[in-house]
Amino acid sequence: ESMLLLKETMQKLGSENIDCRQDGAKLIPNNRGSYVFNTTIEGIENADLCLLINTNPRIEAPIINARIRKRYSQGNFPIASIGPDVEYLYHVEKLGNNPGILNKIAKGNHKFCELLSASQNPMLIIGQDALIRDDADSVLVLAGKIAEKF
């Protein structure tokens, strides 16, 4: 609450130069959806597909990982990842470590698009490693396009 009040005070003073990230993560500050977990923790149980982008939820978000694992154990929940080879506690289709894959999916030119199109409630999770890359802004824009399209 203190940080929120400080932010609001600074904005009332006319300053938009507010940042508290220590790792250099690149976010789109005027797009709240680029930095919050829009799917609620409970909402994971309603998802019917998950795309992990440069993340290891087991390390970055253990509670979210536990919910993904719970949802996976219920069946009919394909999970795919783009990023480095990570050992997950559930089956994950590894699409590769090339950020160009996001562009192909955003354009509808990747085999994974078939699953995305068939899903009713897909979930994208973007990891911290994606946000500290030099091309983080592109990753966020492409992920946003994928979310809008599917």
GROMACS elastic network, one bead per residue, 0.5 to 0.9 nm:
[ bonds ]
;  ai    aj funct       b0    kb
    1     4     6  0.51090   500
    1     5     6  0.62174   500
    1     6     6  0.86016   500
    2     5     6  0.51632   500
    2     6     6  0.61641   500
    2     7     6  0.85990   500
    3     6     6  0.50397   500
    3     7     6  0.61116   500
    3     8     6  0.86234   500
    4     7     6  0.50341   500
    4     8     6  0.61714   500
    4     9     6  0.85423   500
    5     8     6  0.50858   500
    5     9     6  0.60439   500
    5    10     6  0.85571   500
    6     9     6  0.50588   500
    6    10     6  0.61564   500
    6    11     6  0.85935   500
    7    10     6  0.51862   500
    7    11     6  0.62134   500
    7    12     6  0.86992   500
    7    16     6  0.87404   500
    7    18     6  0.69973   500
    8    11     6  0.50496   500
    8    12     6  0.61864   500
    8    13     6  0.86347   500
    9    12     6  0.51256   500
    9    13     6  0.63152   500
    9    14     6  0.87987   500
    9    15     6  0.88850   500
   10    13     6  0.50289   500
   10    14     6  0.64748   500
   10    15     6  0.53929   500
   10    16     6  0.72304   500
   10    17     6  0.83869   500
   10    18     6  0.78521   500
   11    15     6  0.50508   500
   11    16     6  0.58890   500
   11    17     6  0.86602   500
   11    18     6  0.86700   500
   12    15     6  0.73654   500
   13    16     6  0.89842   500
   15    18     6  0.74794   500
   19    22     6  0.88300   500
   21    24     6  0.61454   500
   21    25     6  0.66269   500
   21    26     6  0.89170   500
   22    25     6  0.77608   500
   23   132     6  0.70522   500
   24   131     6  0.81267   500
   24   132     6  0.59462   500
   24   133     6  0.89575   500
   25   128     6  0.73711   500
   25   129     6  0.83791   500
   25   130     6  0.83721   500
   25   133     6  0.76982   500
   25   136     6  0.78081   500
   26    29     6  0.89772   500
   26   130     6  0.89578   500
   26   131     6  0.53789   500
   26   132     6  0.61838   500
   26   133     6  0.79986   500
   26   134     6  0.84676   500
   26   135     6  0.88112   500
   26   136     6  0.59488   500
   26   137     6  0.64298   500
   26   140     6  0.89952   500
   27    30     6  0.89157   500
   27    31     6  0.84401   500
   27    34     6  0.65159   500
   27    35     6  0.65945   500
   27   131     6  0.69647   500
   27   136     6  0.77087   500
   27   137     6  0.68947   500
   27   140     6  0.77570   500
   28    31     6  0.55063   500
   28    32     6  0.75857   500
   28    33     6  0.87228   500
   28    34     6  0.61292   500
   28    35     6  0.76297   500
   28   137     6  0.73678   500
   28   140     6  0.79328   500
   28   141     6  0.89607   500
   29    32     6  0.65108   500
   29    34     6  0.77197   500
   29    35     6  0.79397   500
   30    33     6  0.88944   500
   30    34     6  0.86855   500
   31    34     6  0.56300   500
   31    35     6  0.77467   500
   32    35     6  0.57736   500
   32    36     6  0.64220   500
   33    36     6  0.55769   500
   33    37     6  0.75212   500
   33    38     6  0.65661   500
   33   144     6  0.85833   500
   34    37     6  0.84349   500
   34    38     6  0.89302   500
   34   126     6  0.89891   500
   34   140     6  0.67063   500
   34   141     6  0.87462   500
   34   144     6  0.78845   500
   35    38     6  0.87101   500
   36    39     6  0.87836   500
   37    40     6  0.66941   500
   37    41     6  0.84468   500
   37   125     6  0.79757   500
   39    42     6  0.79494   500
   39    43     6  0.55268   500
   39    44     6  0.65518   500
   39    47     6  0.87416   500
   39   123     6  0.72072   500
   39   124     6  0.87830   500
   40    44     6  0.66219   500
   41    44     6  0.56044   500
   41    45     6  0.79661   500
   41    63     6  0.80523   500
   41    64     6  0.64298   500
   41    67     6  0.71898   500
   42    45     6  0.59329   500
   42    46     6  0.77465   500
   42    67     6  0.79619   500
   43    46     6  0.52234   500
   43    47     6  0.66950   500
   44    47     6  0.52105   500
   44    48     6  0.85671   500
   44    64     6  0.80476   500
   44    67     6  0.65161   500
   44    68     6  0.66060   500
   44    71     6  0.70910   500
   44   123     6  0.77650   500
   45    48     6  0.82095   500
   45    67     6  0.71267   500
   45    68     6  0.76736   500
   45    70     6  0.78701   500
   45    71     6  0.54401   500
   45    72     6  0.89826   500
   46    71     6  0.82521   500
   46   121     6  0.70764   500
   47    50     6  0.73039   500
   47    71     6  0.80824   500
   47    77     6  0.77004   500
   47   119     6  0.86310   500
   47   120     6  0.78889   500
   47   122     6  0.56297   500
   47   123     6  0.62338   500
   48    71     6  0.87148   500
   48    76     6  0.69530   500
   48    77     6  0.51790   500
   48    78     6  0.72333   500
   48   119     6  0.60805   500
   48   120     6  0.66928   500
   48   121     6  0.54616   500
   48   122     6  0.57050   500
   48   123     6  0.77645   500
   49    76     6  0.82758   500
   49    77     6  0.52507   500
   49    78     6  0.50998   500
   49    79     6  0.59402   500
   49    80     6  0.83343   500
   49   115     6  0.79191   500
   49   116     6  0.73553   500
   49   119     6  0.64823   500
   49   120     6  0.84100   500
   49   121     6  0.68843   500
   49   123     6  0.60601   500
   49   124     6  0.85011   500
   50    68     6  0.84718   500
   50    77     6  0.74086   500
   50    78     6  0.64298   500
   50    80     6  0.63806   500
   50    81     6  0.83573   500
   50   122     6  0.58694   500
   50   124     6  0.57838   500
   50   125     6  0.75068   500
   51    78     6  0.85578   500
   51    79     6  0.58511   500
   51    81     6  0.55869   500
   51    82     6  0.76706   500
   51   122     6  0.78301   500
   51   123     6  0.62836   500
   51   125     6  0.62826   500
   51   126     6  0.84739   500
   52    55     6  0.60987   500
   52    56     6  0.81198   500
   52    57     6  0.85591   500
   52    79     6  0.74851   500
   52    80     6  0.61444   500
   52    82     6  0.62631   500
   52    83     6  0.81570   500
   52   123     6  0.85025   500
   52   124     6  0.60059   500
   52   126     6  0.62303   500
   52   127     6  0.75653   500
   53    56     6  0.88313   500
   53    80     6  0.86570   500
   53    81     6  0.57890   500
   53    83     6  0.61372   500
   53   102     6  0.88611   500
   53   124     6  0.73297   500
   53   125     6  0.59875   500
   53   127     6  0.60083   500
   53   129     6  0.87692   500
   53   130     6  0.69625   500
   53   139     6  0.88488   500
   53   143     6  0.86615   500
   54    81     6  0.73470   500
   54    82     6  0.58876   500
   54    84     6  0.67010   500
   54    97     6  0.82758   500
   54   125     6  0.85524   500
   54   126     6  0.63704   500
   54   127     6  0.51854   500
   54   128     6  0.74153   500
   54   129     6  0.57679   500
   54   130     6  0.52659   500
   54   131     6  0.88090   500
   55    58     6  0.87626   500
   55    59     6  0.85747   500
   55    60     6  0.73554   500
   55    81     6  0.81408   500
   55    82     6  0.83639   500
   55    83     6  0.72291   500
   55    84     6  0.83460   500
   55    86     6  0.83728   500
   55   125     6  0.75215   500
   55   126     6  0.63352   500
   55   128     6  0.66878   500
   55   129     6  0.65093   500
   55   130     6  0.74326   500
   56    59     6  0.56529   500
   56    60     6  0.60308   500
   56    61     6  0.79403   500
   56    65     6  0.85174   500
   56    86     6  0.66504   500
   56    87     6  0.82585   500
   56    88     6  0.77034   500
   56   127     6  0.71011   500
   57    62     6  0.60013   500
   57    63     6  0.83964   500
   57    64     6  0.67237   500
   57    65     6  0.51043   500
   57    66     6  0.87601   500
   57    68     6  0.89476   500
   57    88     6  0.85013   500
   57   125     6  0.87819   500
   57   127     6  0.77534   500
   58    61     6  0.59538   500
   58    63     6  0.82409   500
   58    64     6  0.81021   500
   58    65     6  0.54290   500
   58    66     6  0.79532   500
   58    88     6  0.74697   500
   58    89     6  0.83152   500
   59    62     6  0.61809   500
   59    65     6  0.85761   500
   60    64     6  0.88655   500
   60    65     6  0.86440   500
   60   127     6  0.75480   500
   60   128     6  0.76981   500
   61    64     6  0.54036   500
   61    65     6  0.61543   500
   61    66     6  0.87399   500
   62    66     6  0.60876   500
   62    67     6  0.86469   500
   63    66     6  0.50836   500
   63    67     6  0.63730   500
   63    68     6  0.86742   500
   64    67     6  0.51006   500
   64    68     6  0.61602   500
   64    69     6  0.85713   500
   65    68     6  0.50019   500
   65    69     6  0.60998   500
   65    70     6  0.85135   500
   65    89     6  0.87415   500
   66    69     6  0.50550   500
   66    70     6  0.60954   500
   66    71     6  0.85862   500
   67    71     6  0.60506   500
   67    72     6  0.84025   500
   68    71     6  0.50743   500
   68    72     6  0.59829   500
   68    73     6  0.85549   500
   68    90     6  0.86730   500
   69    73     6  0.61267   500
   69    74     6  0.87882   500
   69    89     6  0.70295   500
   69    90     6  0.63840   500
   70    73     6  0.51755   500
   70    74     6  0.66520   500
   71    74     6  0.52850   500
   71    75     6  0.71058   500
   71    76     6  0.87945   500
   71    77     6  0.70265   500
   72    75     6  0.54377   500
   72    76     6  0.73026   500
   72    77     6  0.54410   500
   72    78     6  0.76843   500
   72    79     6  0.82028   500
   72    90     6  0.70766   500
   72    91     6  0.84329   500
   73    76     6  0.87248   500
   73    77     6  0.83821   500
   73    90     6  0.82731   500
   74    77     6  0.77833   500
   75    78     6  0.84539   500
   78    91     6  0.82196   500
   78    92     6  0.74452   500
   78    93     6  0.79301   500
   78   115     6  0.82251   500
   79    90     6  0.85327   500
   79    91     6  0.70952   500
   79    92     6  0.50296   500
   79    93     6  0.62444   500
   79    94     6  0.87432   500
   80    91     6  0.85201   500
   80    92     6  0.50371   500
   80    94     6  0.56594   500
   80    95     6  0.66155   500
   80   112     6  0.84511   500
   81    84     6  0.86026   500
   81    85     6  0.87894   500
   81    92     6  0.65963   500
   81    93     6  0.63175   500
   81    94     6  0.50172   500
   81    95     6  0.58486   500
   81    96     6  0.74043   500
   81    97     6  0.86153   500
   82    85     6  0.87068   500
   82    94     6  0.64024   500
   82    95     6  0.54617   500
   82    96     6  0.53782   500
   82    97     6  0.55271   500
   82    98     6  0.73149   500
   82    99     6  0.75355   500
   82   101     6  0.75443   500
   82   102     6  0.79711   500
   83    86     6  0.82079   500
   83    94     6  0.80584   500
   83    95     6  0.80041   500
   83    96     6  0.61148   500
   83    98     6  0.69886   500
   83    99     6  0.77496   500
   83   130     6  0.84932   500
   84    94     6  0.89116   500
   84    96     6  0.74611   500
   84    97     6  0.54237   500
   84    98     6  0.89816   500
   85    94     6  0.76126   500
   85    96     6  0.81406   500
   85    97     6  0.77380   500
   87    90     6  0.86608   500
   87    92     6  0.89802   500
   88    91     6  0.70144   500
   88    92     6  0.71643   500
   89    92     6  0.88511   500
   94    97     6  0.83736   500
   95    98     6  0.85669   500
   95   101     6  0.76562   500
   95   112     6  0.83084   500
   96    99     6  0.84183   500
   96   101     6  0.75046   500
   97   100     6  0.87407   500
   97   101     6  0.80702   500
   98   101     6  0.58196   500
   98   102     6  0.81619   500
   99   102     6  0.56784   500
   99   103     6  0.73253   500
   99   135     6  0.89126   500
   99   139     6  0.74555   500
  100   103     6  0.50930   500
  100   104     6  0.64446   500
  100   105     6  0.87762   500
  101   104     6  0.50542   500
  101   105     6  0.62262   500
  101   106     6  0.85513   500
  101   110     6  0.75284   500
  102   105     6  0.51158   500
  102   106     6  0.60344   500
  102   107     6  0.85639   500
  102   110     6  0.88962   500
  102   139     6  0.74198   500
  102   142     6  0.62520   500
  102   143     6  0.70806   500
  102   146     6  0.80820   500
  103   106     6  0.50203   500
  103   107     6  0.61709   500
  103   108     6  0.85330   500
  103   109     6  0.84593   500
  103   110     6  0.89941   500
  103   139     6  0.87380   500
  103   142     6  0.63174   500
  103   143     6  0.87834   500
  103   146     6  0.88852   500
  104   107     6  0.51418   500
  104   108     6  0.60906   500
  104   110     6  0.54482   500
  104   113     6  0.89588   500
  105   109     6  0.57324   500
  105   110     6  0.51767   500
  105   111     6  0.81064   500
  105   112     6  0.70606   500
  105   113     6  0.60366   500
  105   142     6  0.86251   500
  105   146     6  0.68879   500
  106   109     6  0.76667   500
  106   110     6  0.85971   500
  106   113     6  0.85417   500
  106   142     6  0.61860   500
  106   143     6  0.75259   500
  106   144     6  0.87447   500
  106   145     6  0.58770   500
  106   147     6  0.86792   500
  106   149     6  0.74551   500
  107   110     6  0.80607   500
  107   145     6  0.87137   500
  107   146     6  0.83176   500
  108   111     6  0.83620   500
  108   112     6  0.86497   500
  108   113     6  0.58288   500
  108   114     6  0.86371   500
  108   146     6  0.88033   500
  108   149     6  0.88487   500
  109   112     6  0.85836   500
  109   113     6  0.71725   500
  110   113     6  0.55982   500
  110   114     6  0.80526   500
  111   114     6  0.60022   500
  111   115     6  0.79340   500
  112   115     6  0.54894   500
  112   116     6  0.64741   500
  112   117     6  0.87628   500
  113   117     6  0.59076   500
  113   118     6  0.84563   500
  113   150     6  0.85020   500
  114   117     6  0.51958   500
  114   118     6  0.62679   500
  114   119     6  0.87589   500
  115   118     6  0.51262   500
  115   119     6  0.62253   500
  116   119     6  0.52390   500
  116   120     6  0.82642   500
  116   121     6  0.89577   500
  116   122     6  0.67979   500
  116   150     6  0.61560   500
  117   120     6  0.79248   500
  117   149     6  0.87747   500
  117   150     6  0.60268   500
  118   150     6  0.89443   500
  119   122     6  0.59531   500
  119   150     6  0.81018   500
  120   150     6  0.85119   500
  121   150     6  0.87547   500
  122   147     6  0.82199   500
  122   150     6  0.75356   500
  123   147     6  0.81806   500
  124   143     6  0.76826   500
  124   146     6  0.87805   500
  124   147     6  0.74333   500
  126   129     6  0.83226   500
  126   130     6  0.65660   500
  126   131     6  0.79277   500
  126   139     6  0.88160   500
  126   140     6  0.82197   500
  126   143     6  0.81468   500
  127   130     6  0.54712   500
  127   131     6  0.69184   500
  128   131     6  0.50923   500
  128   132     6  0.66035   500
  129   132     6  0.54453   500
  129   133     6  0.66721   500
  129   136     6  0.89076   500
  130   133     6  0.56393   500
  130   134     6  0.89621   500
  130   135     6  0.82901   500
  130   136     6  0.58896   500
  130   139     6  0.70285   500
  130   140     6  0.84262   500
  131   134     6  0.83144   500
  131   135     6  0.82353   500
  131   137     6  0.77102   500
  131   139     6  0.79057   500
  131   140     6  0.79890   500
  132   135     6  0.82287   500
  132   136     6  0.62748   500
  133   136     6  0.50342   500
  133   137     6  0.86042   500
  133   139     6  0.88558   500
  134   137     6  0.79686   500
  135   138     6  0.53844   500
  135   139     6  0.64343   500
  135   140     6  0.89105   500
  136   140     6  0.62237   500
  136   141     6  0.86103   500
  137   140     6  0.51942   500
  137   141     6  0.62109   500
  137   142     6  0.86394   500
  138   141     6  0.50541   500
  138   142     6  0.60324   500
  138   143     6  0.84037   500
  139   142     6  0.52349   500
  139   143     6  0.60124   500
  139   144     6  0.84924   500
  140   143     6  0.50809   500
  140   144     6  0.60657   500
  140   145     6  0.86250   500
  141   144     6  0.50570   500
  141   145     6  0.62894   500
  141   146     6  0.87446   500
  142   146     6  0.62177   500
  142   147     6  0.85904   500
  143   146     6  0.50399   500
  143   147     6  0.61497   500
  143   148     6  0.86384   500
  144   147     6  0.50267   500
  144   148     6  0.61727   500
  144   149     6  0.85238   500
  145   148     6  0.51139   500
  145   149     6  0.59973   500
  145   150     6  0.85055   500
  146   149     6  0.50979   500
  146   150     6  0.59756   500
  147   150     6  0.54819   500
